[in-house]
Amino acid sequence: MEEQKEKNQTQEAKQQETQNFRKGFFKKLWYSIVNIEKYPEMATEGVGRAISYLFKIVAILAVVLSIWMTYETYEAVRDGVEYLQNEFPAFSYQEGTLSVETEEPIVIGAEQSGVGKIIVDTKTDSEEQINQYLNDIGSNESGIVVLKQKVLVKTPTVVGSISYDYQQILGNMQITQFNKQDVINYANSNQIITLYISMFITIFIYSIMMYFITTLWYVVMISIVGYITAWLLKIKMRYAAVFNMSVYAITLSVLLNVIYLIINMFIPFTIAYFQVMYVAVATIYLIAAIFIIKSETIKKQAELMKIAEAQAIVKKELEQEKQKEEEKEQNKDTDKKGEKEDKSGEKKEKKKDNNLGEEPEGSNA
C-alpha cells in the first residue's frame, strides 16, 4: 500500500510539473537555455505545443527586425529629404508606376545614403538586370533597389531580399499619384507616421513567415542529427520527441540572432559564418540533452540492478530463515518422538517391575 501511495504521489508531481510548463512561455524559454534536463519533460507536451513555442520565439525575432528596419527607414527618410531637394532629379508616381527623369540608373553609395547602396532604375523590366543589381549590393551588405513598380530591400540578416509593391502599400493609404515636391512636403509632415506603421506591419508579417519557415527547416535538420545520435547511443526515442527537443534546443540560437540584430542597430558589423554558428549551437544543446537522457537511463539501470541484487539477497535470507525454521521443526519432531519412545520404555519397565513384584497365588500352601 505504501509503495502504491508513493507511486501515485510521484505521478501527481509529474502531472503538476507538466501543467506548470504549460502555463508560462518565459519559463520554457528559461529552461531551454539553462536547464537542458527539462527537455524530455517539455517534449512530452506534444508537437503542437512545440510548434506554438517556436512561433512565439520567431515572433520576437520578427518584431526586433521590423523595429530595426523601420528605424533605418526613418533615418533614411530624414537624410533623403535633403538629398531629394538638392541632388535627386525630378520624378513622379501614378497608378502603381514610378518614373524618374533620368536615362541612366542612379547609384548612391552606402556612405552617402547611410542605409547601404541605393540603385534607382525605373526603366528596366529585365529580371536578369534586377538580379545583377542585387548582386552588386553583395550578400553581406545592405541596400535598396528602386524599380518602376516595386522596391527591393536587402539586408545581411535576411536571406534574399524583401519586395514592396508600390500599389499594394500606397493603395492601402489611398495614394494614387505624387511628384518630387509632394514627397518632400509629406516627409516633413506628421502624416508620414502612417507610412512607418504600415511598413512595420508589412515587414513583421513577411519576417515572421520567412523566419518561421527557415527556423523550422533548421529544426528538422537538427532533429535528424539528434535522432541518429540517439540511435547510435542505443536510446529508444520517437522522432516526434527528438523534434520537440530540437525546437527547445534552437532557442538560444534565435535569441543570439535577436541580440545580433539589436547590436546592428547601433554598431553595424557582420559576423562571418553566423548561420553555421546558429545551427551548431542548437545541435550541441540537443546532443547534450540526449547524452543526459543516456546518463539517466544508465543510472536507472544501475538502480534497478541494485534493487534486483537487494531482492536476491532478501530472498536468499528468507530462504535461509525458512530452512532454519524447517530444521527447527524437524528437530522438535525428533525430540518429541524420542520423548515418546522414552516414555514408552519407562512404562514397559515399570510394568515389568510390577509383574516381578507380585507373588503367585497359592504360594503359601
C-alpha positions as a Python dict, from the first residue, in 0.01 Angstrom:
ca = {
    (1, 'M'): (0, 0, 0),
    (2, 'E'): (279, 243, 87),
    (3, 'E'): (461, 174, -242),
    (4, 'Q'): (139, 235, -438),
    (5, 'K'): (83, 560, -248),
    (6, 'E'): (436, 681, -325),
    (7, 'K'): (388, 591, -692),
    (8, 'N'): (64, 790, -708),
    (9, 'Q'): (233, 1089, -543),
    (10, 'T'): (517, 1074, -797),
    (11, 'Q'): (270, 1066, -1086),
    (12, 'E'): (77, 1359, -941),
    (13, 'A'): (402, 1557, -902),
    (14, 'K'): (493, 1490, -1264),
    (15, 'Q'): (148, 1594, -1383),
    (16, 'Q'): (169, 1911, -1176),
    (17, 'E'): (512, 1990, -1321),
    (18, 'T'): (381, 1935, -1674),
    (19, 'Q'): (92, 2174, -1603),
    (20, 'N'): (341, 2433, -1476),
    (21, 'F'): (532, 2406, -1802),
    (22, 'R'): (215, 2473, -1997),
    (23, 'K'): (140, 2787, -1801),
    (24, 'G'): (440, 3000, -1899),
    (25, 'F'): (617, 3071, -2226),
    (26, 'F'): (901, 3252, -2049),
    (27, 'K'): (951, 2957, -1814),
    (28, 'K'): (1006, 2735, -2115),
    (29, 'L'): (1236, 2998, -2261),
    (30, 'W'): (1445, 2996, -1942),
    (31, 'Y'): (1457, 2615, -1916),
    (32, 'S'): (1553, 2585, -2284),
    (33, 'I'): (1868, 2790, -2222),
    (34, 'V'): (1984, 2699, -1870),
    (35, 'N'): (1816, 2368, -1782),
    (36, 'I'): (1867, 2109, -2054),
    (37, 'E'): (1749, 1836, -1816),
    (38, 'K'): (1393, 1965, -1865),
    (39, 'Y'): (1393, 1897, -2241),
    (40, 'P'): (1241, 1546, -2214),
    (41, 'E'): (964, 1671, -1986),
    (42, 'M'): (883, 1965, -2216),
    (43, 'A'): (893, 1733, -2516),
    (44, 'T'): (613, 1524, -2369),
    (45, 'E'): (369, 1812, -2424),
    (46, 'G'): (344, 1722, -2791),
    (47, 'V'): (438, 1858, -3131),
    (48, 'G'): (156, 2115, -3131),
    (49, 'R'): (285, 2298, -2825),
    (50, 'A'): (643, 2281, -2952),
    (51, 'I'): (538, 2444, -3282),
    (52, 'S'): (344, 2709, -3088),
    (53, 'Y'): (655, 2782, -2878),
    (54, 'L'): (869, 2806, -3193),
    (55, 'F'): (624, 3052, -3349),
    (56, 'K'): (643, 3274, -3039),
    (57, 'I'): (1022, 3296, -3029),
    (58, 'V'): (1028, 3363, -3405),
    (59, 'A'): (771, 3640, -3346),
    (60, 'I'): (1017, 3805, -3103),
    (61, 'L'): (1282, 3795, -3376),
    (62, 'A'): (1037, 3937, -3631),
    (63, 'V'): (941, 4225, -3400),
    (64, 'V'): (1306, 4322, -3347),
    (65, 'L'): (1376, 4301, -3721),
    (66, 'S'): (1068, 4511, -3800),
    (67, 'I'): (1166, 4778, -3548),
    (68, 'W'): (1519, 4785, -3685),
    (69, 'M'): (1417, 4819, -4049),
    (70, 'T'): (1151, 5078, -3967),
    (71, 'Y'): (1409, 5278, -3773),
    (72, 'E'): (1652, 5253, -4063),
    (73, 'T'): (1376, 5375, -4293),
    (74, 'Y'): (1316, 5672, -4063),
    (75, 'E'): (1687, 5761, -4073),
    (76, 'A'): (1694, 5716, -4450),
    (77, 'V'): (1390, 5940, -4498),
    (78, 'R'): (1537, 6212, -4281),
    (79, 'D'): (1867, 6207, -4471),
    (80, 'G'): (1696, 6151, -4802),
    (81, 'V'): (1477, 6462, -4788),
    (82, 'E'): (1782, 6684, -4807),
    (83, 'Y'): (1925, 6477, -5092),
    (84, 'L'): (1597, 6497, -5285),
    (85, 'Q'): (1582, 6872, -5257),
    (86, 'N'): (1937, 6935, -5375),
    (87, 'E'): (2061, 6649, -5596),
    (88, 'F'): (1795, 6399, -5699),
    (89, 'P'): (1624, 6450, -6040),
    (90, 'A'): (1251, 6508, -6075),
    (91, 'F'): (1019, 6208, -6053),
    (92, 'S'): (650, 6123, -6046),
    (93, 'Y'): (425, 5835, -5944),
    (94, 'Q'): (89, 5748, -6094),
    (95, 'E'): (-129, 5437, -6059),
    (96, 'G'): (142, 5199, -5937),
    (97, 'T'): (424, 5316, -6165),
    (98, 'L'): (722, 5528, -6061),
    (99, 'S'): (908, 5733, -6324),
    (100, 'V'): (1241, 5908, -6264),
    (101, 'E'): (1353, 6164, -6520),
    (102, 'T'): (1693, 6015, -6596),
    (103, 'E'): (1827, 5797, -6874),
    (104, 'E'): (2093, 5615, -6671),
    (105, 'P'): (2050, 5424, -6344),
    (106, 'I'): (2123, 5626, -6031),
    (107, 'V'): (2368, 5469, -5787),
    (108, 'I'): (2405, 5617, -5438),
    (109, 'G'): (2692, 5482, -5228),
    (110, 'A'): (2649, 5330, -4883),
    (111, 'E'): (2843, 5609, -4714),
    (112, 'Q'): (2629, 5875, -4877),
    (113, 'S'): (2292, 5712, -4810),
    (114, 'G'): (2362, 5577, -4461),
    (115, 'V'): (2149, 5265, -4526),
    (116, 'G'): (2365, 5089, -4782),
    (117, 'K'): (2392, 5112, -5158),
    (118, 'I'): (2083, 5251, -5335),
    (119, 'I'): (2023, 5176, -5703),
    (120, 'V'): (1741, 5355, -5888),
    (121, 'D'): (1630, 5227, -6229),
    (122, 'T'): (1269, 5281, -6335),
    (123, 'K'): (1334, 5191, -6699),
    (124, 'T'): (1425, 4822, -6677),
    (125, 'D'): (1190, 4522, -6660),
    (126, 'S'): (1467, 4265, -6701),
    (127, 'E'): (1489, 4012, -6417),
    (128, 'E'): (1850, 3948, -6512),
    (129, 'Q'): (1935, 4316, -6472),
    (130, 'I'): (1748, 4332, -6139),
    (131, 'N'): (1940, 4028, -6008),
    (132, 'Q'): (2261, 4196, -6118),
    (133, 'Y'): (2172, 4500, -5907),
    (134, 'L'): (2114, 4275, -5605),
    (135, 'N'): (2447, 4102, -5666),
    (136, 'D'): (2617, 4442, -5687),
    (137, 'I'): (2494, 4516, -5335),
    (138, 'G'): (2658, 4196, -5208),
    (139, 'S'): (2538, 3920, -4974),
    (140, 'N'): (2689, 4080, -4664),
    (141, 'E'): (2576, 4437, -4729),
    (142, 'S'): (2254, 4635, -4701),
    (143, 'G'): (2098, 4804, -4999),
    (144, 'I'): (1785, 4919, -5181),
    (145, 'V'): (1688, 4872, -5546),
    (146, 'V'): (1419, 5117, -5661),
    (147, 'L'): (1230, 4992, -5967),
    (148, 'K'): (932, 5101, -6173),
    (149, 'Q'): (664, 4913, -5977),
    (150, 'K'): (838, 4795, -5661),
    (151, 'V'): (1133, 4849, -5429),
    (152, 'L'): (1366, 4568, -5312),
    (153, 'V'): (1532, 4587, -4970),
    (154, 'K'): (1832, 4369, -4894),
    (155, 'T'): (1999, 4317, -4553),
    (156, 'P'): (2267, 4070, -4430),
    (157, 'T'): (2028, 3918, -4175),
    (158, 'V'): (1762, 3827, -4431),
    (159, 'V'): (1806, 3553, -4690),
    (160, 'G'): (1731, 3707, -5030),
    (161, 'S'): (1551, 4042, -5048),
    (162, 'I'): (1222, 4190, -4928),
    (163, 'S'): (993, 4323, -5202),
    (164, 'Y'): (746, 4607, -5152),
    (165, 'D'): (490, 4669, -5425),
    (166, 'Y'): (404, 5038, -5465),
    (167, 'Q'): (40, 4982, -5550),
    (168, 'Q'): (-15, 4748, -5256),
    (169, 'I'): (147, 4975, -4998),
    (170, 'L'): (38, 5312, -5131),
    (171, 'G'): (-304, 5183, -5234),
    (172, 'N'): (-379, 5096, -4870),
    (173, 'M'): (-307, 5459, -4786),
    (174, 'Q'): (-520, 5576, -5081),
    (175, 'I'): (-221, 5739, -5256),
    (176, 'T'): (-254, 5720, -5633),
    (177, 'Q'): (-14, 5992, -5751),
    (178, 'F'): (258, 6230, -5635),
    (179, 'N'): (571, 6409, -5753),
    (180, 'K'): (902, 6517, -5606),
    (181, 'Q'): (768, 6820, -5420),
    (182, 'D'): (476, 6621, -5279),
    (183, 'V'): (720, 6368, -5131),
    (184, 'I'): (929, 6640, -4969),
    (185, 'N'): (620, 6800, -4818),
    (186, 'Y'): (487, 6463, -4697),
    (187, 'A'): (822, 6363, -4540),
    (188, 'N'): (827, 6684, -4339),
    (189, 'S'): (471, 6634, -4209),
    (190, 'N'): (327, 6418, -3931),
    (191, 'Q'): (136, 6207, -4184),
    (192, 'I'): (448, 6002, -4255),
    (193, 'I'): (389, 5816, -3926),
    (194, 'T'): (116, 5622, -4107),
    (195, 'L'): (376, 5508, -4360),
    (196, 'Y'): (607, 5388, -4083),
    (197, 'I'): (325, 5191, -3916),
    (198, 'S'): (224, 5035, -4248),
    (199, 'M'): (585, 4947, -4320),
    (200, 'F'): (632, 4794, -3973),
    (201, 'I'): (325, 4570, -4017),
    (202, 'T'): (435, 4463, -4366),
    (203, 'I'): (789, 4379, -4252),
    (204, 'F'): (656, 4194, -3945),
    (205, 'I'): (419, 3972, -4146),
    (206, 'Y'): (684, 3895, -4407),
    (207, 'S'): (958, 3839, -4149),
    (208, 'I'): (756, 3608, -3924),
    (209, 'M'): (658, 3392, -4221),
    (210, 'M'): (1009, 3380, -4363),
    (211, 'Y'): (1187, 3323, -4032),
    (212, 'F'): (934, 3063, -3917),
    (213, 'I'): (984, 2854, -4232),
    (214, 'T'): (1363, 2896, -4216),
    (215, 'T'): (1383, 2813, -3844),
    (216, 'L'): (1150, 2515, -3887),
    (217, 'W'): (1383, 2384, -4158),
    (218, 'Y'): (1679, 2420, -3923),
    (219, 'V'): (1484, 2232, -3653),
    (220, 'V'): (1416, 1945, -3894),
    (221, 'M'): (1787, 1919, -3986),
    (222, 'I'): (1893, 1932, -3620),
    (223, 'S'): (1632, 1673, -3521),
    (224, 'I'): (1763, 1430, -3785),
    (225, 'V'): (2112, 1463, -3636),
    (226, 'G'): (1965, 1412, -3288),
    (227, 'Y'): (1767, 1105, -3394),
    (228, 'I'): (2082, 947, -3544),
    (229, 'T'): (2273, 1029, -3225),
    (230, 'A'): (2005, 862, -3012),
    (231, 'W'): (2015, 557, -3237),
    (232, 'L'): (2395, 534, -3206),
    (233, 'L'): (2365, 561, -2828),
    (234, 'K'): (2100, 284, -2836),
    (235, 'I'): (1831, 504, -2685),
    (236, 'K'): (1478, 423, -2796),
    (237, 'M'): (1319, 760, -2878),
    (238, 'R'): (1035, 853, -3111),
    (239, 'Y'): (1121, 1108, -3378),
    (240, 'A'): (842, 1337, -3253),
    (241, 'A'): (1014, 1359, -2912),
    (242, 'V'): (1350, 1440, -3075),
    (243, 'F'): (1180, 1703, -3294),
    (244, 'N'): (1021, 1869, -2991),
    (245, 'M'): (1355, 1876, -2811),
    (246, 'S'): (1513, 2032, -3122),
    (247, 'V'): (1260, 2317, -3104),
    (248, 'Y'): (1370, 2398, -2749),
    (249, 'A'): (1736, 2348, -2839),
    (250, 'I'): (1722, 2621, -3105),
    (251, 'T'): (1603, 2881, -2852),
    (252, 'L'): (1949, 3019, -2772),
    (253, 'S'): (2037, 3047, -3142),
    (254, 'V'): (1723, 3253, -3211),
    (255, 'L'): (1793, 3481, -2913),
    (256, 'L'): (2153, 3527, -3029),
    (257, 'N'): (2012, 3632, -3365),
    (258, 'V'): (1788, 3885, -3186),
    (259, 'I'): (2089, 4025, -2997),
    (260, 'Y'): (2283, 4039, -3323),
    (261, 'L'): (2006, 4248, -3482),
    (262, 'I'): (1983, 4483, -3183),
    (263, 'I'): (2359, 4546, -3180),
    (264, 'N'): (2349, 4607, -3555),
    (265, 'M'): (2103, 4888, -3497),
    (266, 'F'): (2377, 5087, -3329),
    (267, 'I'): (2704, 4930, -3445),
    (268, 'P'): (2682, 4789, -3799),
    (269, 'F'): (2903, 4481, -3835),
    (270, 'T'): (2892, 4133, -3986),
    (271, 'I'): (2977, 3801, -3819),
    (272, 'A'): (3127, 3555, -4066),
    (273, 'Y'): (2962, 3212, -4069),
    (274, 'F'): (2687, 3328, -3833),
    (275, 'Q'): (2442, 3073, -3977),
    (276, 'V'): (2693, 2792, -3915),
    (277, 'M'): (2725, 2901, -3552),
    (278, 'Y'): (2344, 2932, -3538),
    (279, 'V'): (2297, 2565, -3630),
    (280, 'A'): (2600, 2442, -3433),
    (281, 'V'): (2481, 2590, -3100),
    (282, 'A'): (2137, 2431, -3135),
    (283, 'T'): (2288, 2095, -3233),
    (284, 'I'): (2520, 2098, -2930),
    (285, 'Y'): (2225, 2169, -2699),
    (286, 'L'): (2024, 1882, -2846),
    (287, 'I'): (2309, 1630, -2831),
    (288, 'A'): (2382, 1735, -2472),
    (289, 'A'): (2018, 1667, -2383),
    (290, 'I'): (2035, 1324, -2547),
    (291, 'F'): (2352, 1239, -2353),
    (292, 'I'): (2177, 1343, -2032),
    (293, 'I'): (1893, 1105, -2119),
    (294, 'K'): (2152, 831, -2177),
    (295, 'S'): (2314, 908, -1842),
    (296, 'E'): (1977, 899, -1667),
    (297, 'T'): (1897, 568, -1837),
    (298, 'I'): (2226, 419, -1715),
    (299, 'K'): (2154, 545, -1362),
    (300, 'K'): (1808, 390, -1367),
    (301, 'Q'): (1951, 62, -1493),
    (302, 'A'): (2212, 69, -1215),
    (303, 'E'): (1938, 138, -960),
    (304, 'L'): (1730, -147, -1098),
    (305, 'M'): (2033, -377, -1074),
    (306, 'K'): (2087, -272, -713),
    (307, 'I'): (1720, -334, -639),
    (308, 'A'): (1741, -675, -808),
    (309, 'E'): (2054, -760, -607),
    (310, 'A'): (1887, -646, -286),
    (311, 'Q'): (1581, -853, -369),
    (312, 'A'): (1802, -1155, -437),
    (313, 'I'): (1977, -1109, -102),
    (314, 'V'): (1646, -1070, 80),
    (315, 'K'): (1509, -1375, -100),
    (316, 'K'): (1816, -1575, -5),
    (317, 'E'): (1788, -1465, 358),
    (318, 'L'): (1420, -1558, 362),
    (319, 'E'): (1503, -1900, 219),
    (320, 'Q'): (1771, -1946, 484),
    (321, 'E'): (1527, -1841, 756),
    (322, 'K'): (1270, -2077, 615),
    (323, 'Q'): (1524, -2358, 605),
    (324, 'K'): (1621, -2289, 966),
    (325, 'E'): (1256, -2294, 1068),
    (326, 'E'): (1211, -2625, 889),
    (327, 'E'): (1520, -2765, 1065),
    (328, 'K'): (1384, -2646, 1398),
    (329, 'E'): (1051, -2811, 1326),
    (330, 'Q'): (1229, -3132, 1231),
    (331, 'N'): (1438, -3118, 1550),
    (332, 'K'): (1124, -3060, 1755),
    (333, 'D'): (953, -3357, 1592),
    (334, 'T'): (1262, -3572, 1655),
    (335, 'D'): (1275, -3464, 2020),
    (336, 'K'): (904, -3534, 2065),
    (337, 'K'): (944, -3874, 1904),
    (338, 'G'): (1239, -3951, 2134),
    (339, 'E'): (1042, -3840, 2437),
    (340, 'K'): (755, -4064, 2335),
    (341, 'E'): (993, -4357, 2293),
    (342, 'D'): (1150, -4287, 2633),
    (343, 'K'): (810, -4267, 2796),
    (344, 'S'): (703, -4588, 2630),
    (345, 'G'): (1021, -4767, 2752),
    (346, 'E'): (969, -4641, 3104),
    (347, 'K'): (614, -4771, 3103),
    (348, 'K'): (730, -5109, 2987),
    (349, 'E'): (998, -5125, 3257),
    (350, 'K'): (752, -5023, 3524),
    (351, 'K'): (509, -5282, 3407),
    (352, 'K'): (782, -5547, 3414),
    (353, 'D'): (887, -5447, 3764),
    (354, 'N'): (529, -5464, 3878),
    (355, 'N'): (495, -5808, 3732),
    (356, 'L'): (811, -5929, 3912),
    (357, 'G'): (699, -5790, 4249),
    (358, 'E'): (370, -5976, 4254),
    (359, 'E'): (359, -6328, 4430),
    (360, 'P'): (187, -6611, 4254),
    (361, 'E'): (-139, -6729, 4405),
    (362, 'G'): (-119, -7038, 4630),
    (363, 'S'): (242, -6985, 4727),
    (364, 'N'): (165, -7019, 5100),
    (365, 'A'): (0, -7353, 5063),
}
